[in-house]
């Protein structure tokens, strides 16, 4: 495909950017990148009662966090701006006036009461068509102009050609979709208050911006035949449409707040990684090869295609998102994990990381044992916490103490462990040497291995769930490990 691909993501700033909108943005961005095209961000803020500048900023922040850089739009500019609909009103008026002058649109003076009466009568007659009955379509032009100039309220309606056949859309996802032309009425393109309707403004913008592909949710599919009528009236080429399926919750219903967090920033604040989040959303309706699940951003940007978008609704599974997040964390190298997750999370937990004098090798070892146990960034601080405690400050979990220490014979276990460990000097205090020193104890004490190592683990870490014991004790250091056993000895029987 040639590089003249131009796509847009056009959110309405009436609220936060939600999962469905984020996936639409990802697909547009990835399609543009895969085809060497242009990704445009446009703010469709023509709803004056709900659109706010604050919401626009929320959307921009979410897009930046997602890493979806736009080539044209707010804060970037471009040759087809402005990129907010409220700043493009003159363009809509000019387009509407041109259609009016060309006889492709006409003023409608019907009052809301008249329209309601016509609709009720059509329903009573059980007419197959119950749209606008074109009452004002054939008012002579001079009469219509006089009524307009006299200040009579009116809307502008598109004049759908009477001989227009069915509207056929070759949708890139759904294939051929046919809309019965008889169902198309002469719909309003400009309201009586002088504002354009969505179906008119979005087409004027897409045509003016040279949009080649419209990738959006299939809740917009029903708008498409009307928008095609506007393209044709304007004499503009109709873009390729790709309507993507909705996202469902686990109960099979449309994703909403009842299923949990729905806005992008909620997931950001919960600690999800941007790359993992983008990867997961991309897979809700699209696949690389039907098997691969971890798809780095550069691969997505290179391999994305409309042909591999599914027609079927996708189900949002929080557990799969958590798994994806853990996968991205586990694939980090030590340095990245330490700088982007471990240190920030420890600092957020109040650990004096800067006061801890450790070399890069020490931090790398800590990363190796903490990373596989980190599903969410916040987990890292909890897993690493015992390493940064001291014999005096280590917190002991009561259940772990009761199960691992407060049992007959555990005092003897700690005594034996201390003797074995004290035989190691500072220079030989390594995970391998520590494990080797503790290995003979179960047989020597005639106890199950689980009981012996459980007691030592609780003594050193304060709980029964921790990273590998030898590596953890190497990081804690010899003197503090021995001091922890001395403290734990007072709790053991």
C-alpha positions, 0 to 999 in steps of 0.5 A: 500500500502506498504512503498516501494513507491518512487516518484519523482518531477523532475523540469527543472530549466529553469524558475520559479516553476509555478502552474502546476508544484507546483500541480504535486509536491504536489501530489507526496509529498502527495502520498508519505506521505499517503503511508509512502513512499519516496519523491525525488526531482531531478533537471532535468537540462540537457538543458544547454542553459536554465538551471541555478543555479539561477533557481534551487535556485528559485525552492528550495525556492518555494518548501520550502515555499510550505512546501513540504519537500523532503526525498532525493535530493538537500541539503538533499542527499540520497543513490541514488544521485547525484540528478542533471542530469548534475552530472549523465552523466556517468550513462547515458553513461554507460547505453547507452553503455550497450544497444549498447553492448547488441544489444538493441541500434545502432549508426545512421549516418544519417545526418539531411539532410538525415532525412529531405529528408526521411521524405519528401519522406514519406509525398509525398508517404502519408505513414501511418508511417513517423518516422525514416525508420531504415536506419542504423539499420542493418549496420554490427557491425564491420562496425558501430564500424569502422565508430564510431572510425573514428570520423563520427558523429552519434546518438544512437537509441533504437532498438524497437523490430520488433515484439513488440505489442501495448504498453498498459499503465494501467494509474492510472488516465486514465485507460488503454491507448493503443499506436499503436506499429507501431507508434514507431520508433527507437528514439534517446537516445543519441545525436551526441553531447554526451548528452542524450535525455529526454526520455532516461535520465529520465528513467535511473534515475527513474530506478536507483532511484527505482521510483515506481510511476510516477505522472506527467502532462498529457502533458507527456503521449505521451512520455510514450510508448518511455519510456516504451521501454527504461525500457524494454531495460534496463530490469527494472520494469515499474513504475505505471504512473499517468498522471494528467490533465492540469490546465485551465484558466477561458476562458478554455485555458491552464493557462498562464501569460495572466490569471495573476500570474503563478509562486509560488513566485508571490503568496507568495509575494502577501501574500497568505498563504502556507497552503491555496495555497497548499490546493487550488492547491490540489483540482485542480483535486483531492477531499477528498470526493467530498464536503470538501474544507478546507483540512489541510495539515496533512489530505492531507498527510494522505488521498491523493490517486490516485483513487480520481484524476479526468481525467478532466482538472481543472479550476483555479479560483482566487476568490476561491483561495482568499476565501480559503486564507480568510478561513485559516486566519479566522480559525487562533487562536488569538495568531497566527493571531497576531504574524504571520499576524497582527503585521508583517503587521502593522510593514510593514505599518510603525505602531510603534507596539512595542511602543504600550503598550497593554496587550494580552487581548487587542491584542486578542480583536483586532484580533477578529474584524480584522481577519474576515475582512482580506482576504489577510494579507495586509488587516489587517493593513488597517482594524486596522489602525484607532485603532493605530491612534490618534485624531491628526493623524487620516486620514479622508476619504473625501467621508465618511466625506461628506456623514456621517458628512457634513449634517444638524443635524450631529453636534447635533449627535456628541454633544449627542454622546460625552455627552453620552460617557463622562458619562462613566469612564475609568473603564467602558469603554467596548464595551458593555457599549459604545454600550449601551450608544449610543443605545438610541440616534437615538430615542432621536434625532428622526433620523434613527439609520444608520445616527447616528452610521454612524456619530460616526463611521466616527468621530472615524475611519475616514471612514464608513467601519470599524470593530464593533464600540463598540469594536473599541472604546474600543481598541482606549480608552476613552480619544482619542475617546472623542478627536476624536469627538471634532475634527470631530465636526469641520467638522459636520453641 
